Amino acid sequence: MTEAPSQGSLNFGKLLAPALVMALIGGVLCFMQYGQNAEAFYQSYLFGWTVWIVLTCGCLGVMLLSHAVRGSWSVALMRLFEAGGGPTMLILMGVLFLPLLMHGGMHAVYHHWVEPNGDKVVLWKQAFLNPTTFQIATVAYFVIWLAFAAYNRGSTLRQDRTLDPTETAKRINISVLGLILFVLTVTLSQTHWTMSIDPHFFSAIWGVWFLASMALAAISLGTIIVCFNARKQPYQDVVGPKLTKDFGNMMFAFTMFWTYCTFSQFIIIWSGNLYEFTPFFYVRSNGGWAEYGAFLMFFGFFVPWMILLSPGVKANADKLKWVAIIVFGMRIFDVYYLVIPFFRKTPMPMLGDVGALLLIGGIWLAAFSALVRKQALLPKFDNRLQEALAHEH
C-alpha cells in the first residue's frame, strides 16, 4: 500500500472566521424576520435551534455508545464528539434556548397549551404541558446530559495523562447508564420541544426518530472532518480502508434505522386512521409538502443507501466524504420537515429559517473550533487505530 504524501497538520483555527461571518449574516436575517413578524421569527428560531441540538445530542449519544461498546472506529472521532457534545457546548445550547423559554417565545411557539382556552385534550395533558414543568424539565434534561458529558470528557483526559486502564472500565459502566438516561431524556425533551407544538398529536416513535437523526448527524460530521483531512496529521496516521469502511457501515446502518422510523410513523398513523393523528400527514401531503417528502426520502434514504452498498466507496476517504455531506445536509431537511409544517402550509422557507440556521450554526461552529483545539485530536491512551493501520500496510 502506497502512503499518500502528507499535507501538513490540521488547523481548526481556520474555521473560526467563516463561522463568525455565518453567525453575523444569520443575525441580520433574524433581525429582519423579527421586524416583519415576531411570531414567525420564534418559530424559525425553534427550527434552527433544533438542527444544532440534534447535532449536539448526536455527538453526546454516539460518544456514550462508543464508550459503552468500545468500538475502535470511534477513537478517531472521540475528541470531535467530546467537543460537539461536551459540557461547554451543552451549556451554550442551553443558553441559546432561552429566547424560547421567555414569554414571547412560549406564546409564539407553544400557545396551544400555554393558553388552552378550555381545550379538553390540552387540559388533560396540563400536568406535562405547562410553562413551569416545561422550564424545569428543560433544565433537568441539560443537567443530566452535562453530568455524563463532563464525566466522560474528564475521564479520557485523565487517562491521557495517567494511562490508567481502570478509567476505561469506569467509563463503560457510566456510559451504559448514560445511554439509558440519554434515550429517555431525548424522548421526553423532543416531546416537550417539538411534538408539543401540536398538543393533540402523539407519537410513540417520535423520540426514536430524532435519535436516528442525531446519530447520523454526529457520525456524518465526524466522517466529513476526518475524510477531508485524511492526508493531514494526525489523521494520516490512522485513516485507512478499514476505518473508513466502519464510518460508512455506521452511516449505512443508521440510514436504514432512520428510514424504518420514518416509514413506521407513516404506516402506523395510516393504518390507525384516527382523527388526532392523521392531520400530521394530511398537512404534509398538501401545499408542496408531498414533493418535499419525496425529495427527503430520495436523498435521505435512497441515494446514500445505494452508494453505501458499495464496499469500494466506503474504503475510499475521497469518495466517502461526499456521501457524508449528503447525509449531514439531509438532517437539516429532516428537521425542517418535522418542525415547520406545524406552523405553515407550504415548505417555502422564510428569512428567519435561514437566519436562525446560520446564526446558531455559526455560534456552534465557532465554539466547536475553539473546543476541539484544546486537546490532541487523537487520545494518547488508545492506539488501536495506529496498530490496525500498521497491519494494513
N, C-alpha and C positions, 0 to 999 in steps of 0.2 A: 504494500500500500504506500503510495507516494504522499508524503506530507506536504500540505499546501503551505506556501510562504506566509509568514506572519505579517499582519498589518498593524502592528503596534498593540497598545493596551486600550481597553475600553474606557471611555471617559463619559460618565453620566452628566458631568457638568454642562455639556453641550445642550442638554435637554432643557435647562433652566430658562434661557432666553425665549425659545419658542413657546414654552408653557406659559410664561408671563404675558406674552403677546396674545396668546389664545385666551387667557383669562380676561385681558383688557377688552378685546373685541366682544367677548361674551358679556362682560359687564355693561358695555354700551348698548348692546341689543336688548339686554334685560331691562335697562333703564327706559329704553324706548317703548318696550312692551308694557311696562308698568304704567307709563304715562298714558298709553292708549286704553288699557284695560287691566286694572289691578287684579281682578279675579282670574283672568286668563294667565297673567304672569305667575301667580301662585300655582296654578295647575301645570304650567310648563315647568316651573321650578321643581315640582314633585317628580316629573318625568326625568329631568336632568339629574337630580339627586339620586333617583333610584338606579339609573345606569351605573353610577360610580359606587354606590353602596353594594350593588351586585358584584362589582369587581373586587371591592374591599373585602366583603364577606367571602367571596370566592377564594381569595388569597389565604384568608384565615382558615377556611374549611379544608382546602387542599393541604395546607400546612399541617393541620391536625391529622388528616388522613395519612399523610406521608409519615409522620412520626409514629402513628399507631401501627402501621403495617410495615414500616421500614423499607419502603420502596427505594431502590438505588437510583432510579431515574430522577427522583425529586431532589437529589443532592445538588445538582446544577442550578436548581430553581429556588432552593431554600432561602437564600438571602433576599431574593426578589419577593417571595411570599412574605417574609418577615417584614419587609419594608411596606409592601402593599396592604398587608392585613395585620400590621403590628399595632401596638398600643398608641403610638403617636398618630397614625393615620385614622384609627378609630375615634380618637378624641377629636381630630379635625372634622371627620364626617358627622360626629355628634353636634359639633358647633354649627356646621353648615345646615343642619336640620332645624335649627332654632326658628328661622322665619316661618316654618310650617307649624311650629308649636305655639306661635303667637296668635293673638285674636284674629288678625286679618287672614292669616294662612289657614287657620282652623275653619273659619267660616266660608272661605272661598273653596276649599277642597272637601271638607267633611261636613258641610252644612246639613246634610240629610239626617245625621244623628246628633249633631251639636244642638240643633233645634228640631226635635222630632215632630212637633206640631200634631200630636195625637196619633201618629202612625203606630198601629198596634205591633207590627213586626219589629220596628225600631225600639219601641218601648220594652218589648220582651228581651231585647239584647242590650238594654241600657247598663246592665252590670259590667259588661265588657266594653261597650261603645259609649263612653262618656269622656269628656276632656280630662278629668282628673286621672282616671285609670289609664288613658292613652299616654299622658305625660309621664306618669310614674312607671308604666311598663316600658316606655321608650328608654328611660334612664336605666332600668333594670337590664334590658337587652344589652346595652352598651357596656354596663359594668361586668356582666358575665363574659362577654367577648373579650373585654380588656384583660380580665384576670387570666384567661388561658393564653391570650396573645403575649402578655408580659412574661408569664412563666416560661413559655417555650423559647421566646427570644432570649431571656436571661440565661436559660439552661444551655443553649447552644453556644452563647458567648463565653460562659464559664468553662464549658468543655473545650473550647478553642484554647483557653489559657492553661487549663489544668490537664487536659487529655484524660479526664476521669471517666472510665467506661460506665460507671454507675448512673451517670446523668442520662444515658440512653435509655436504660431500664425505667427510670423515673418518668421520662417523657412519654414512653409508651403507655404507662398506666394513666398518667394525667390526660393524655390525648384521647384515649378510649372514652373516658368520662366526658371529656370536652366535646367529642363528636356527638354523643347522645344529646347533650345540652344544646349544642350548636343546631342540630336538626330541629329540636323542639322550639328553640327561640327564633330561628329563621321562619318557621311556620307561623308562630304567633305574631312576629313582627310584621311579616308581609300580609297577614290577615288584618292587622291594625292599619298599616301604612298604605296598602294598595287595594286589597279586596273590599275594605270597608267604605271605599268611595261610593259603592252601591250597597247599602246595608241590607238590601233584600236578597242579594246574591250570596251564595255559599258554595265553596268547592273544597272537598277534602284533599285534592291533589295540588292545590294552589302553591303551598309551600314547597312541595317536591319539585314542581315545575320551576320555581325560582332556584332551588338548589342545583338543578341540572344546568341552568344558565350561569350560575355562579361558578361552578366548576369549569365550564367551557371558557368563561371569560378569563379566569386566572391562568389556566393551562395554556390557552392560546396566546395570551400576552407574554408569558414566560418563554414560549416557543419562538415568538417573534424576536424577542430580545436576544436569545441565545443563538438562533439560526442566522440572524443578520450579523452577528458578531462572532461567528464560528471560527474565523481566522484571526481573531484578536485574543490577546491574553486577558483573563485566564482561561477563557472557554476553549481556546485552541488545544489546551492540554487534556480536555475531557470529551469534546464533541466528536463522535464517530457514528457510523451507521446504526449501531445497536442503540445508542442513546436517542437518536432522532426517531428510530422506529418506535421506541417507547413513547415518545411525545405523540407521535402520530396515532398509535394504538389508543392512548388515553383520550385524545380528541375524537377518535372514531367511536369509542365506547360511550362517551358522554353525549355525542351527537345522536346516537341511537336511543339513549335514555331520554334525552330531551324530546325527541320525536315521539317516543312512546307516551310520554306525559301529555304532549300536545294532542295526539290522536285520541288518547284515552279520555281527555277532557271533553272532546267533541262527541265521542261515541256515547259516553255516559249521559251527557246532557240531552243529546238527540234521542236516545232510547227512553230516557225518563219522561221527556216531553212535559215537564212541569212548568207552570206559569212563572214561578220565581226564578227559574234558571235559564229558560230559553231566550230571554232578552239579551243575554251575554253574546250569543252567536247571531241572533237576529240583527243586532246593531252592527256586528262585524261581517254581515253579509250584504250590506247596502252602502250606498254612497261612496263606492270605491274601496271599501274595506275588504271585499271579497278578493279583488285583484291584489290588494296589498298582502292578504293572507297567502295567496298563491305564490307571490314573489318570495315571501318569507319561507315557505316550505321548500321552494325550489333551491334557493341559495342557502337556506339554513340547514336543510337536510340533504336533498338530492345531490347537489354539487359537491360538498365536502365528503359525503358518504361515498360517492362513486370514486372520487380522486383518492381517498384514503384506503380504498380497497387495494391499491397498487403498492406492493412492498418497495418498489423502486423509488416512488415518491417519498415514502416515509424514511427511506435510508439516505435521502439526499437533502441536506440542510437548505441548499439554494432553492429547491422546489417546495419543500415543506413550509417555508416561511410565508409563501403566498397563500397557501391553504389556511394557515393560521390567521392571516389578515382577514380572510373571508369569514372565518369562524368568529373572530373577535368583532368584526364590524356588524355581523348579524345579531349580536347581543343587543346592540343599540336599537335595531329594528324590532327585535323581540319585545323589549321593554316598552317601546312605543305602542306596539300592538296590544299589550296587556293593560296599559295605563290610559292612554289618550282617548280611546273610544268611550270611556266612562263620561267624558266631557264633551266630545264633538261627534258630529255625524259623518264627517269626511276626514281622510288622512292627510289633508293638506297641512303642512307644517306652518307654524306661526313664528314670528321673530323670537318670541320667548323660548320656544322649543330649542332652537339653535343656540340662543344666547345662554340658557341655563346649562345646556350640554357643554358649551365651550368654557363658560365661567367656572363651573365646578370642576370640569375636566382639567382646565389649566392649573387650578389650585392643586388638584390631586397630583398631577404630573410634576409640578414644581416641588411639592413635598416629597414625592417619590424619589426624584433625582437627588434631593438632599439626603434622604434617609439611606438610600442604597449605597451612597459613597462613604458611609461611616465605618463600614467593615469590609473585609475582603469578600469578594463575590463568591468564593468557594470556601466552605468551612475547612479548617485545618485538621479536625479530628476524624474526618471521614474521607478516605482516599479510594473508595471503591470504584469511582469513575475513572481515576487515573490508572488503576490496575486493569480495569476492563479494556481501556483503550490500548494499553501496552500489549495486552493479549491479542487484540485485533491486529495490531501492527505485526 
